[in-house]
Amino acid sequence: MGFVRSLAIVAIVTDGTFGCLLAGGSVVTAAFLGIVLIIGAYVGLQHPTWLVWALAVVVAILPAGYVPGTPVPLIFTLTMAVLLATVVHPREVTSFTPLEYALMVFVGVAALSVMATMRRPVDDVLEYVKWTSATLLVIALLRLRADQLRTFGRVFVVTSAIQAAVGAAMLTVDKGAKTFDLLSPFGYDSSFGGRFVFSGASVTARLSGTYIDPNAAGIGFLAALMISLLVFDGYWRWGFAVVLFGAVAMTLSRAAIFSVVLALLLVLAFHTMSTRNRTAIIGSLVAGMATLLAIPASRNRIFSSFGDEDTGSSARGEALREFPEKMSGSWLFGHGWGIPEFKDPEKAFNINYVANAPLLSVYRGGILVGILFTGIMLYACYLAYRCMRSRRFEVALYGGLFIAFFILGMQLDFSTVSIPVSVTDLTLMLVFLVVALRRTADPSTVGHVGFLYAPTVLGRPADSGDKVRSLR
């Protein structure tokens, strides 16, 4: 086995180094990449869970970062490493949840779309592989033992809170984005700093941090807020939730802010709770909205959603009206994956493709891909509804946030389909939806929930004292 692992390291390093040279990289860059690959391959073979923790940190802290000296995104690199470790290392449990089976079919149907619309082979395949790796991360993370998945969630939440602090500092004391200069080895540049909302002559800064895009930051902080409800307890849980909601509000992402508001309304409507708790939620909702409305930046952002002066809403409405015409002749397999409007912001602005996750799935991959995507998300919303009926408030709130994000967030923002970090954030929401649903399970629900509790760990079998329960 040791010989096989050594051979695997040599193969990975050789392929990666020569690939860098063939792509036009310098000898120094190729040598550096070779060293990184040696370390990464060793870690992946000997300590695979370290890759999982590293992925949690990178998704939160360096979501737009690149492997130093290369044009390869950090998230993509670590995601592929985690997937490879999942395949290489033995697994005690090989059963999959219905959600995972659906995602496998989804990825397969999307591959047909790629082959049917391929015009730029390199771009098309690369975009598909990046999206597929982030989507299949669900399967890799659900192979973790419950306590390890909890650790992954905690690492992600804590580093997201650090990201919120960094973003807040960049809004106040680091307006020149010197932080990006410190992160220049990972591809950041101070010119990336500062995303704004323009309202007439006034300009309002938005928290984006190292996400660069404030809307992507809103989704990332929302995912961290949701996960914090499940991986922490007591004051830590609500402390992180407050910090991360504050970060969501500072991004001025209407998709994320409205999702939180709708989630609280859904929990009020469907979760069984005492009058005291219901009063507390209503009070928190009123206080939160009053705070948002008291701040001019967030007040203008919220109310501009309903006015004719909001160019974003006007463009979105125009794109929806023109969608059938733009899809003419491309309904079956879509317009393609590596098309220019997904890479060039100016072309995206001129074409004005629909900013709606389900419809963008149709635009890119065709009607079958769009139907599968929507079906999977509706199934996940059904599971989230089961969470809302739980007696545990944190589980119910998680379910409400997931449903609200699909109903509002994914209809107002398309990044969960096209931007790798946001696709990864959606993946984490799906993974921890499974965790939330497990918390609703007890011996009396066996046979009804439809999920598998899999106490396994990459690289070694489950502890002998763990139990494997099939909740079908």
VENMONOR-V97711 format. One record per residue. N is the residue number from 1. PHI is phi in degrees with one decimal (NA if undefined). PSI is psi in radians with two decimals (999 if undefined). D_LAST is the distance of its C-alpha to the last C-alpha in Angstrom with 1 decimal. Layout:
N;PHI;PSI;D_LAST  N;PHI;PSI;D_LAST
//
This chain:
1;NA;-0.64;36.2  2;-63.1;-0.69;38.7  3;-63.6;-0.73;40.7  4;-63.1;-0.73;37.7  5;-66.7;-0.70;36.9  6;-63.4;-0.73;40.6  7;-62.5;-0.68;40.7  8;-63.5;-0.71;37.7  9;-62.6;-0.80;39.5  10;-60.0;-0.76;42.7  11;-63.9;-0.77;41.0  12;-64.1;-0.81;39.3  13;-65.8;-0.75;42.5  14;-62.8;-0.84;44.7  15;-62.2;-0.78;42.6  16;-65.4;-0.74;42.3  17;-67.3;-0.82;46.0  18;-67.9;-0.58;47.3  19;-61.9;-0.69;45.0  20;-64.1;-0.75;46.5  21;-65.2;-0.73;50.0  22;-66.1;-0.51;49.3  23;-80.0;-0.03;48.0  24;103.4;0.13;51.4  25;-74.2;2.72;50.7  26;-76.8;2.92;53.6  27;-63.8;-0.68;54.0  28;-62.9;-0.79;53.6  29;-61.7;-0.75;50.3  30;-63.4;-0.70;49.1  31;-65.0;-0.75;50.2  32;-61.4;-0.77;48.4  33;-62.8;-0.66;45.2  34;-60.4;-0.73;45.6  35;-64.2;-0.78;45.8  36;-60.0;-0.73;42.7  37;-67.1;-0.63;40.8  38;-60.7;-0.84;41.9  39;-63.2;-0.81;40.7  40;-62.9;-0.72;37.4  41;-65.5;-0.71;36.8  42;-63.1;-0.81;37.6  43;-60.9;-0.76;35.3  44;-62.7;-0.58;32.5  45;-85.8;-0.59;33.0  46;-101.7;-0.60;33.9  47;-135.8;1.15;32.3  48;-61.1;-0.54;29.4  49;-68.4;-0.36;28.0  50;-61.1;-0.61;31.5  51;-63.7;-0.64;30.7  52;-65.7;-0.78;27.7  53;-65.2;-0.70;29.9  54;-62.1;-0.68;32.6  55;-62.0;-0.74;30.4  56;-59.7;-0.72;29.6  57;-67.3;-0.79;33.3  58;-66.5;-0.73;34.4  59;-59.3;-0.62;32.0  60;-86.7;-0.68;33.5  61;-100.0;-0.68;37.1  62;-125.0;0.96;38.0  63;-64.8;-0.43;35.8  64;-110.2;0.29;38.7  65;-83.4;2.82;40.1  66;-122.1;2.70;41.0  67;-60.8;2.18;41.4  68;-49.7;2.27;45.1  69;81.9;0.07;47.6  70;-134.6;2.87;45.1  71;-93.0;0.37;43.7  72;-95.7;2.13;40.1  73;-61.4;2.44;37.8  74;-61.6;-0.77;36.6  75;-60.6;-0.77;33.1  76;-61.9;-0.75;32.8  77;-60.9;-0.86;34.3  78;-71.0;-0.62;32.0  79;-62.7;-0.79;28.8  80;-62.5;-0.66;29.9  81;-64.4;-0.74;30.6  82;-65.1;-0.74;27.2  83;-63.0;-0.72;25.6  84;-64.1;-0.75;28.1  85;-62.5;-0.62;27.4  86;-64.7;-0.64;23.7  87;-76.3;-0.71;24.7  88;-72.0;-0.72;27.5  89;-84.4;2.53;26.1  90;-65.7;2.55;23.9  91;-123.4;2.29;20.2  92;-68.2;-0.69;18.6  93;-111.6;2.22;15.0  94;-112.5;-0.02;14.8  95;-75.7;2.65;11.2  96;-123.8;2.73;10.8  97;-79.5;2.79;8.8  98;-56.4;-0.61;9.3  99;-62.2;-0.74;12.2  100;-66.3;-0.73;13.8  101;-59.6;-0.75;13.8  102;-62.3;-0.70;15.4  103;-66.4;-0.63;17.9  104;-63.3;-0.76;18.8  105;-63.9;-0.73;19.7  106;-56.7;-0.84;21.5  107;-62.3;-0.69;23.6  108;-65.5;-0.78;24.5  109;-65.0;-0.66;25.7  110;-62.9;-0.58;27.6  111;-62.8;-0.65;29.3  112;-61.8;-0.68;30.7  113;-63.5;-0.74;32.1  114;-60.1;-0.82;33.8  115;-65.0;-0.63;35.4  116;-75.2;-0.46;36.6  117;-111.5;0.15;38.2  118;-64.3;2.03;39.5  119;-119.8;-0.57;43.0  120;-122.6;1.51;43.1  121;-48.9;-0.82;41.1  122;-64.4;-0.87;41.2  123;-64.6;-0.79;40.3  124;-62.3;-0.86;37.6  125;-66.3;-0.70;35.9  126;-62.8;-0.79;36.3  127;-63.2;-0.71;34.8  128;-64.1;-0.77;31.8  129;-65.1;-0.71;31.3  130;-62.8;-0.77;31.5  131;-67.2;-0.74;29.0  132;-64.0;-0.75;26.6  133;-61.8;-0.73;26.9  134;-67.3;-0.64;26.1  135;-69.4;-0.78;23.1  136;-75.3;-0.09;21.6  137;-60.3;-0.44;22.2  138;-53.4;-0.80;18.7  139;-65.8;-0.75;17.5  140;-63.6;-0.79;20.2  141;-70.0;-0.54;19.7  142;-76.4;-0.04;16.0  143;-86.0;-0.15;17.3  144;-74.6;2.67;19.3  145;-69.2;2.73;18.9  146;-57.1;-0.74;18.2  147;-69.7;-0.55;21.9  148;-72.6;-0.64;23.0  149;-65.1;-0.63;21.1  150;-63.9;-0.73;22.8  151;-63.2;-0.76;26.1  152;-55.5;-0.83;25.6  153;-61.0;-0.73;25.1  154;-64.7;-0.74;28.2  155;-60.6;-0.76;30.3  156;-64.5;-0.74;29.5  157;-67.0;-0.82;30.3  158;-62.1;-0.80;33.5  159;-69.1;-0.49;34.8  160;-67.8;-0.65;34.1  161;-64.8;-0.67;36.2  162;-63.4;-0.73;38.9  163;-58.7;-0.71;38.6  164;-62.1;-0.71;39.2  165;-65.7;-0.72;42.3  166;-62.7;-0.78;43.6  167;-62.0;-0.71;43.2  168;-64.9;-0.68;45.0  169;-64.2;-0.66;47.8  170;-69.2;-0.42;48.2  171;-79.6;-0.40;48.7  172;-113.4;-1.17;51.3  173;-97.7;-0.16;53.1  174;-126.7;0.92;52.2  175;-67.6;-0.32;52.9  176;-85.1;0.06;54.3  177;57.5;0.75;50.9  178;-64.5;-0.42;52.4  179;-57.3;-0.65;48.9  180;-67.3;-0.53;48.3  181;-64.5;-0.66;51.3  182;-65.3;-0.52;49.9  183;-96.1;0.22;46.7  184;-57.9;-0.55;48.8  185;-59.1;-0.39;47.8  186;-98.8;0.27;44.3  187;92.6;0.11;45.7  188;-85.5;2.66;46.3  189;-142.0;2.50;49.6  190;-60.8;-0.38;51.3  191;-68.3;-0.28;51.8  192;-75.1;-0.32;48.0  193;-73.4;2.61;48.4  194;88.2;1.62;48.8  195;-114.1;2.40;46.8  196;-129.3;2.91;48.2  197;-113.5;2.20;48.0  198;-99.5;2.24;51.3  199;-134.8;1.65;52.6  200;66.3;-2.18;56.1  201;-88.6;-0.21;58.2  202;-88.6;2.62;55.8  203;-128.9;2.28;53.3  204;-118.5;2.18;50.3  205;-75.5;2.59;48.6  206;-122.2;2.51;44.8  207;-71.8;2.18;42.9  208;-133.6;-0.47;41.4  209;56.1;-2.47;42.1  210;-82.1;0.01;41.1  211;-70.2;-0.46;38.7  212;72.8;-0.89;42.0  213;-91.9;2.06;40.3  214;-64.0;-0.51;39.9  215;-69.6;-0.69;37.2  216;-65.0;-0.64;35.1  217;-63.2;-0.70;36.0  218;-59.6;-0.73;34.7  219;-67.6;-0.73;31.2  220;-63.0;-0.78;31.3  221;-67.8;-0.59;32.3  222;-64.7;-0.75;29.8  223;-60.4;-0.75;27.0  224;-65.4;-0.70;28.6  225;-59.3;-0.81;29.0  226;-61.3;-0.80;25.3  227;-68.7;-0.57;24.3  228;-59.5;-0.50;27.0  229;-65.6;-0.46;25.3  230;-101.4;-0.45;22.5  231;-103.0;-0.14;24.4  232;-122.7;2.87;27.5  233;-128.5;2.81;28.3  234;57.6;-2.38;31.3  235;-66.3;-0.56;34.3  236;-61.5;-0.74;33.1  237;-58.5;-0.93;30.2  238;-76.4;-0.47;32.5  239;-63.3;-0.84;35.3  240;-65.4;-0.66;33.5  241;-62.0;-0.73;32.0  242;-66.0;-0.79;35.6  243;-59.7;-0.79;37.0  244;-72.7;-0.56;34.5  245;-67.2;-0.65;34.9  246;-60.1;-0.69;38.6  247;-65.4;-0.74;38.1  248;-57.6;-0.80;36.1  249;-63.7;-0.66;39.0  250;-72.5;-0.37;41.6  251;-71.5;-0.31;40.2  252;58.0;0.48;41.0  253;-80.6;1.93;37.9  254;-64.9;-0.59;37.5  255;-60.1;-0.77;34.0  256;-75.4;-0.76;32.9  257;-63.7;-0.84;35.1  258;-64.2;-0.53;34.2  259;-64.7;-0.71;30.4  260;-64.9;-0.77;30.9  261;-62.0;-0.83;33.0  262;-63.2;-0.64;30.5  263;-60.7;-0.76;27.6  264;-64.3;-0.67;29.7  265;-65.9;-0.68;30.5  266;-65.8;-0.72;26.8  267;-64.4;-0.71;26.0  268;-59.9;-0.64;29.0  269;-78.9;-0.62;27.9  270;-115.6;-0.30;24.3  271;-92.0;2.32;23.9  272;-80.3;2.13;25.1  273;-150.4;2.92;27.8  274;-73.6;2.82;31.2  275;-61.0;-0.62;34.4  276;-62.4;-0.83;35.5  277;-66.8;-0.65;32.5  278;-64.3;-0.71;32.8  279;-63.5;-0.68;36.5  280;-64.3;-0.71;35.9  281;-66.3;-0.78;33.7  282;-61.4;-0.73;36.2  283;-63.5;-0.72;39.0  284;-65.6;-0.70;37.3  285;-64.2;-0.79;36.7  286;-65.2;-0.76;40.3  287;-65.1;-0.72;41.7  288;-64.3;-0.78;39.8  289;-66.3;-0.66;40.9  290;-63.1;-0.69;44.4  291;-64.4;-0.79;44.5  292;-61.5;-0.71;43.4  293;-73.6;-0.39;46.0  294;-77.3;-0.33;48.7  295;-94.1;2.09;48.5  296;-53.7;-0.72;50.4  297;-62.1;-0.87;48.3  298;-72.1;-0.60;44.9  299;-63.0;-0.81;46.6  300;-64.1;-0.68;48.2  301;-64.9;-0.76;45.0  302;-66.9;-0.86;43.0  303;-74.7;-0.37;45.7  304;-68.8;-0.29;46.5  305;-65.8;-0.36;43.2  306;-110.6;0.17;44.7  307;-110.1;2.86;48.1  308;-74.4;-0.27;49.8  309;-81.4;-0.14;50.9  310;-78.7;1.80;47.5  311;-64.6;-0.55;47.8  312;-63.2;-0.79;44.2  313;-65.8;-0.68;43.1  314;-63.8;-0.77;45.9  315;-65.2;-0.65;44.8  316;-64.9;-0.76;41.2  317;-64.0;-0.69;42.3  318;-65.2;-0.71;44.6  319;-64.1;-0.68;41.9  320;-65.3;-0.72;39.6  321;-66.1;-0.63;42.6  322;-87.5;-0.08;43.5  323;-58.0;-0.84;40.0  324;-58.5;-0.69;40.2  325;-66.5;-0.71;43.6  326;-68.3;-0.44;42.5  327;-88.8;-0.07;39.6  328;-55.7;2.17;42.0  329;82.3;-0.06;41.8  330;-128.2;0.29;38.8  331;-64.1;-0.66;35.9  332;-71.0;-0.83;34.2  333;-120.3;0.01;34.1  334;80.8;-3.04;35.5  335;-89.2;-0.23;38.5  336;118.1;2.96;37.2  337;-101.6;-0.69;35.9  338;-101.4;0.54;39.0  339;-71.5;2.69;41.2  340;-57.4;-0.64;44.0  341;-66.1;-0.27;42.8  342;-87.2;-0.11;39.8  343;-118.5;-0.52;42.2  344;-110.3;1.95;45.4  345;-57.3;-0.62;45.3  346;-66.4;-0.73;48.6  347;-67.8;-0.66;47.3  348;-61.7;-0.70;44.1  349;-65.2;-0.74;46.3  350;-70.3;-0.71;48.5  351;-75.0;-0.59;45.8  352;54.3;1.00;43.8  353;-71.7;2.79;40.5  354;-64.3;2.31;37.9  355;-95.0;1.17;36.5  356;-148.5;2.14;33.1  357;-58.6;-0.88;29.9  358;-61.5;-0.77;28.4  359;-70.9;-0.55;31.9  360;-68.4;-0.53;32.9  361;-61.4;-0.70;30.0  362;-66.8;-0.78;31.6  363;-58.6;-0.73;35.0  364;-82.8;-0.80;34.1  365;-114.1;-0.09;31.7  366;99.6;3.04;32.1  367;-66.1;-0.63;30.3  368;-66.2;-0.74;27.3  369;-62.8;-0.75;26.7  370;-63.4;-0.73;27.2  371;-65.1;-0.76;24.8  372;-63.8;-0.77;22.0  373;-59.4;-0.84;22.8  374;-65.2;-0.70;22.9  375;-62.2;-0.74;19.7  376;-63.5;-0.75;17.8  377;-68.2;-0.62;19.5  378;-67.6;-0.68;18.9  379;-62.2;-0.76;15.1  380;-62.6;-0.63;15.6  381;-65.9;-0.62;17.9  382;-61.6;-0.77;15.3  383;-64.0;-0.67;13.1  384;-65.1;-0.62;16.5  385;-63.6;-0.68;17.4  386;-61.2;-0.63;14.5  387;-65.1;-0.69;16.1  388;-63.2;-0.42;19.4  389;-86.6;0.01;18.5  390;-69.1;2.71;18.0  391;-76.5;-0.32;20.8  392;-85.7;2.13;21.5  393;-64.3;-0.71;24.0  394;-64.1;-0.60;23.5  395;-69.6;-0.75;19.9  396;-62.1;-0.73;21.0  397;-66.6;-0.66;23.9  398;-60.4;-0.81;21.8  399;-60.2;-0.73;19.8  400;-64.5;-0.70;23.1  401;-65.6;-0.69;24.7  402;-64.1;-0.84;22.1  403;-61.8;-0.76;22.5  404;-63.4;-0.66;26.3  405;-65.8;-0.65;26.6  406;-69.7;-0.78;25.1  407;-65.9;-0.74;27.2  408;-108.3;-0.98;30.4  409;-57.4;-0.80;30.4  410;-79.8;-0.18;29.1  411;-90.7;-0.37;31.5  412;-98.1;-0.29;34.4  413;-140.0;2.41;33.8  414;-103.7;0.02;32.9  415;-66.5;-0.36;32.7  416;-71.1;-0.08;28.9  417;-105.4;-0.63;29.5  418;-115.6;-0.38;32.8  419;-102.3;2.11;33.5  420;-52.1;-0.76;31.8  421;-66.0;-0.64;31.7  422;-73.1;-0.60;30.1  423;-61.6;-0.72;27.5  424;-64.6;-0.70;26.7  425;-61.6;-0.73;26.6  426;-63.2;-0.68;24.1  427;-58.8;-0.77;22.0  428;-64.5;-0.65;22.3  429;-60.8;-0.73;21.3  430;-66.7;-0.74;18.0  431;-60.0;-0.83;17.4  432;-80.0;-0.21;18.1  433;-64.3;-0.68;16.1  434;-62.3;-0.75;13.1  435;-60.9;-0.77;15.2  436;-61.5;-0.73;16.0  437;-66.9;-0.64;12.5  438;-59.8;-0.58;11.8  439;-69.3;-0.34;15.0  440;-83.6;-0.21;13.8  441;-83.0;2.45;11.2  442;-143.5;3.04;12.8  443;-54.1;-0.48;12.3  444;-77.3;-0.23;12.4  445;-99.7;-0.03;9.5  446;-58.2;2.29;6.9  447;100.6;-0.03;4.7  448;-129.4;-0.35;5.7  449;-83.2;-0.76;5.8  450;92.5;0.44;3.9  451;-133.8;2.79;5.9  452;-111.1;2.23;7.4  453;-87.4;2.01;10.4  454;-117.5;1.59;13.1  455;-81.2;1.15;16.4  456;-120.9;2.84;18.6  457;-133.4;2.47;21.9  458;-59.0;2.24;23.9  459;96.3;-0.30;26.6  460;-155.9;2.72;25.5  461;-72.5;2.96;22.6  462;-67.0;2.74;20.8  463;-62.6;2.58;22.8  464;-63.9;-0.41;22.8  465;-83.8;-0.17;22.0  466;-74.1;2.66;18.7  467;-112.9;2.49;15.5  468;-107.4;2.10;12.4  469;-118.9;2.26;9.2  470;-98.1;1.96;5.8  471;-104.6;1.49;3.8  472;-94.4;999;0.0
//
